[in-house]
Amino acid sequence: MNKTPCRPVVQEVRIGEHQAGQRIDNFLITQLKGVPKTHIYRILRKGEVRVNKGRIKPDYRLQQGDLVRVPPVRTSEAPPPAQPGSRVLELIASSIMFEDDALLILNKPAGIAVHGGSGLSYGIIEALRALRPEAPFLELGHRLDRDTSGCLVVAKKRSALRAFQALLRSNGMEKQYLALAKGRWGGGTRRVSAPLRKNVLSSGERVVRVDPEGKPALSIFEPMTLYHEASLMRVTLITGRTHQVRVHAAHAGHPLAGDDKYGDENFNRRMAALGLKRLFLHASALQFTLPMERPRDISMSAPLPPELTAVLDKLES
């Protein structure tokens, strides 16, 4: 389908409560859909974007009431994004476990990404926006891998998002996972402290490795049930790095069942024979205090989904 060019015009946008707090570069990315990020940073450097008639840097954080001048930029009119089907919307709606005026917490189903992109037309956040078209603000507080199920936090206003992300940066949220690891875990509870670094392979695939030059990462592994060739583990994350549970489990010599990136191929094959069709990793609980004008204590838990308990029922002790 051919894309039709849109005539560029100057835009002047008054920043409201739900837009305040975000960086100007991120704001422009949402305003100028289809425009390459390199071009957005170019017009920022050249001073073509103005806030309250003054030049600003890409890391400037917008304030309520700011007047943003967005210069004429030619974009393309792309076809509307695909909408989640009714079955997906019903699944997401039924997954909501908690909601107040600031946050929404759901038990994310496995197999659905948290957001669209990289070939995916939609994810959890797009489905929520389709369910709540009148909602002025819905943004992911954090992320879970596509094949990971469990507790996922969504902010309903920007002040809550800022408070929640500040909490994450200070490691102020306790997150627990349930995971099935290869082999019988020995030695009881163990702290795995190994710095993690993101890497991009020549194929373009992104992977995380244990690397002395990586970011500090700490996980606490506690065996819950020991089986003949696997262990059900409760993992508490002290930090929240990408793929942390998966990489730390493999680093400890006990890769997770169903992990096609960091796992053991033979173990995965045996677990698949027992009916495992996904990564055995579930965000089972989270606990935190959201530091807002009216602080709120949140403690949520999500039970293992039936497809994972079915696999445990088939394991030999």
C-alpha positions in Angstrom: 0.0 0.0 0.0 1.4 3.4 -1.0 2.0 5.9 1.7 0.6 9.4 1.0 2.8 12.3 2.1 1.2 14.7 4.6 1.8 18.4 4.1 4.0 19.7 6.9 2.8 22.5 9.0 4.0 24.3 12.2 2.4 22.9 15.3 2.1 24.6 18.6 1.2 22.3 21.5 0.3 23.4 25.0 1.5 20.8 27.5 -1.2 19.4 29.8 -1.0 17.4 33.1 -0.6 14.0 31.4 2.2 15.2 29.1 4.2 17.0 31.8 7.4 15.3 33.0 8.5 13.5 29.9 11.6 14.5 27.9 11.1 16.6 24.9 12.8 14.0 22.6 10.3 11.3 23.7 7.4 13.8 23.3 8.5 14.5 19.7 8.8 10.8 18.9 5.1 10.4 19.8 4.1 13.6 18.0 6.0 12.9 14.8 5.1 9.3 14.1 7.1 7.9 11.2 9.9 10.5 11.5 13.3 8.9 12.0 14.8 9.6 15.4 18.0 10.9 13.8 15.9 13.6 12.2 14.2 14.4 15.4 17.5 14.9 17.2 18.7 17.0 14.2 15.9 19.5 14.5 16.5 19.7 18.3 20.2 20.4 17.8 19.4 23.1 15.1 17.0 24.8 17.5 14.0 24.3 15.3 12.0 23.0 18.2 11.2 25.7 20.7 9.7 25.6 24.2 8.2 28.9 25.4 10.1 30.5 22.4 13.4 29.3 23.7 15.9 26.6 22.5 16.1 23.5 24.6 18.2 20.3 24.9 16.9 16.8 24.1 16.8 15.9 27.8 14.6 18.9 28.8 11.6 17.7 30.8 8.3 19.3 29.8 6.3 21.3 32.4 2.6 21.7 32.5 1.7 24.8 30.6 4.8 24.8 28.3 4.1 25.9 24.7 6.0 23.7 22.3 6.7 24.8 18.7 7.1 21.8 16.5 8.6 22.7 13.1 7.2 21.5 9.7 8.4 18.0 9.3 7.2 15.8 6.4 5.8 12.5 7.6 4.0 9.6 5.9 0.4 8.7 6.4 0.6 5.0 7.2 -2.4 2.7 7.4 -4.0 2.5 10.9 -2.4 0.0 13.2 -4.0 -3.4 13.5 -6.4 -3.7 16.4 -6.4 -6.6 18.9 -9.3 -9.0 18.3 -12.2 -9.4 20.7 -10.8 -12.6 22.2 -7.5 -10.8 23.1 -9.4 -7.9 24.5 -11.5 -10.1 26.6 -8.4 -12.0 27.8 -6.7 -8.7 28.8 -9.8 -7.4 30.5 -10.2 -10.5 32.6 -6.5 -10.4 33.6 -6.8 -7.1 35.5 -6.2 -7.8 39.2 -6.1 -4.3 40.7 -7.0 -0.8 39.7 -7.2 2.6 41.4 -6.9 6.2 40.1 -3.1 5.9 39.6 -2.3 2.3 38.7 -3.6 -0.8 37.0 -2.0 -4.2 37.7 -2.8 -7.3 35.6 -1.7 -10.9 35.4 -0.2 -10.8 32.0 -0.9 -13.8 29.8 2.2 -15.5 28.2 2.6 -15.1 24.5 1.5 -11.5 24.3 4.2 -8.8 24.2 3.9 -5.8 26.5 3.9 -3.5 23.4 3.9 -3.6 19.7 6.9 -3.2 17.5 9.6 -5.4 15.9 7.0 -7.0 13.6 4.2 -7.1 16.2 1.2 -5.0 15.5 0.1 -4.7 19.1 0.8 -5.7 22.6 -0.7 -5.4 26.1 -0.6 -1.6 26.2 -2.2 -1.2 22.8 -4.9 -3.7 23.9 -5.6 -1.7 27.1 -5.8 1.5 25.1 -8.4 -0.1 22.8 -10.3 -1.3 25.9 -10.2 2.2 27.5 -10.4 4.7 24.5 -11.5 7.4 26.9 -8.5 7.0 29.2 -6.2 10.1 28.9 -3.0 8.2 29.9 -2.0 4.6 30.0 1.7 3.7 30.0 3.8 0.6 31.0 5.5 1.0 34.3 8.0 -1.8 33.5 8.3 -4.7 31.1 8.0 -8.5 31.0 9.3 -10.7 28.2 6.7 -11.9 25.7 6.8 -15.5 27.0 6.7 -14.5 30.7 3.4 -14.3 32.5 2.4 -12.6 35.7 2.3 -9.2 37.5 2.6 -6.2 35.2 2.1 -2.6 36.4 0.5 0.1 34.1 0.4 3.8 35.1 -2.8 5.7 34.6 -1.3 9.1 35.0 2.1 10.6 34.4 2.8 11.5 38.0 2.3 7.8 38.9 4.6 6.7 36.1 7.3 9.1 37.3 6.9 7.9 40.9 7.0 4.2 39.9 10.0 4.6 37.7 11.9 6.4 40.4 11.1 3.5 42.7 12.5 1.1 40.1 15.7 3.1 39.8 16.2 2.9 43.5 15.4 -0.8 43.6 12.5 0.0 45.9 10.2 -2.7 44.6 10.4 -6.4 45.6 9.7 -8.7 42.7 9.4 -12.4 42.9 9.2 -15.0 40.1 8.5 -18.7 40.0 10.8 -20.6 37.6 11.5 -24.2 36.7 15.2 -24.7 36.5 17.2 -27.6 35.1 18.6 -30.2 37.6 18.2 -30.6 41.4 19.2 -27.4 43.1 21.7 -27.9 45.9 22.7 -25.8 48.9 19.4 -24.1 49.7 18.9 -20.4 49.2 21.6 -18.8 47.1 22.5 -15.2 46.2 23.6 -14.8 42.6 25.5 -11.6 42.1 26.8 -11.2 38.5 26.9 -8.0 36.5 24.9 -8.1 33.3 25.6 -6.4 29.9 23.5 -6.2 26.8 25.1 -7.3 23.6 24.0 -7.4 19.9 25.1 -10.4 17.9 26.2 -10.1 14.2 22.7 -11.5 13.3 21.1 -8.5 15.1 19.8 -10.7 18.0 20.0 -9.0 21.4 21.4 -11.1 24.2 22.5 -10.4 27.8 25.8 -11.8 29.1 27.5 -11.9 32.5 30.3 -9.3 32.1 32.5 -7.6 34.7 31.9 -4.4 32.8 28.1 -4.8 33.0 25.6 -3.3 35.4 25.3 -4.8 38.9 22.6 -7.4 39.2 21.5 -9.5 42.2 19.0 -12.3 42.4 18.1 -14.6 45.3 17.2 -18.1 44.3 15.2 -20.2 46.8 14.3 -23.9 46.0 10.6 -24.6 46.5 10.2 -28.1 45.2 13.0 -30.5 44.0 12.1 -33.0 41.3 14.1 -35.8 39.7 15.7 -33.5 37.0 14.3 -30.1 37.7 13.7 -27.6 40.5 10.8 -25.2 41.1 12.5 -22.0 42.3 11.3 -18.8 43.8 13.5 -15.9 42.6 13.6 -12.5 44.3 15.0 -9.7 42.2 17.0 -7.1 44.1 17.8 -5.3 40.8 15.8 -5.4 37.6 18.0 -6.0 34.6 16.8 -7.3 31.2 16.6 -11.1 31.2 18.1 -11.2 34.7 16.4 -14.3 36.0 17.1 -16.2 32.9 20.8 -15.3 32.6 21.5 -15.7 36.4 19.8 -19.1 36.4 22.0 -20.2 33.5 25.1 -18.7 35.1 24.3 -20.7 38.3 24.3 -23.9 36.1 20.5 -24.3 36.2 19.0 -22.8 33.0 15.3 -22.3 32.8 12.9 -24.8 31.2 11.7 -23.6 27.8 14.4 -20.9 27.4 15.4 -21.0 23.8 18.0 -18.2 24.2 19.9 -19.2 27.4 18.6 -22.7 28.1 19.7 -26.3 27.5 18.3 -27.8 24.3 18.0 -31.4 25.6 16.3 -30.3 28.8 13.9 -28.1 26.9 13.1 -31.1 24.6 12.3 -33.3 27.6 10.1 -30.6 29.2 8.3 -30.1 25.9 7.5 -33.8 25.9 5.7 -33.1 29.2 3.6 -30.4 27.6 5.7 -27.3 28.2 5.1 -25.0 25.3 6.6 -21.8 26.7 9.3 -20.4 28.9 8.6 -21.5 32.5 8.9 -18.1 34.1 6.1 -16.4 36.0 6.2 -13.0 37.8 4.3 -14.3 40.8 4.4 -11.3 43.3 5.3 -7.7 43.7 5.3 -5.4 46.7 6.1 -1.7 46.9 5.0 1.7 48.3 4.3 4.2 45.6 5.8 7.6 46.8 3.1 10.1 45.8 1.2 12.8 47.6 -1.0 10.0 49.0 1.4 7.1 49.3 -0.1 3.7 48.6 1.1 0.3 49.7 0.8 -2.3 47.0 1.1 -6.1 47.5 -0.1 -8.3 44.6 0.3 -12.0 43.8 -0.6 -14.0 40.7 -1.0 -17.8 40.8 0.9 -20.0 38.3 -1.2 -20.4 35.2 -2.8 -23.8 34.5 -0.4 -24.7 31.6 2.6 -24.5 34.0 1.0 -26.3 37.0 0.1 -29.1 34.5 3.8 -29.5 33.7 4.7 -29.7 37.4 2.1 -32.4 38.0 3.9 -34.6 35.4 7.4 -34.2 36.9 8.8 -37.1 38.9 10.0 -36.4 42.5 
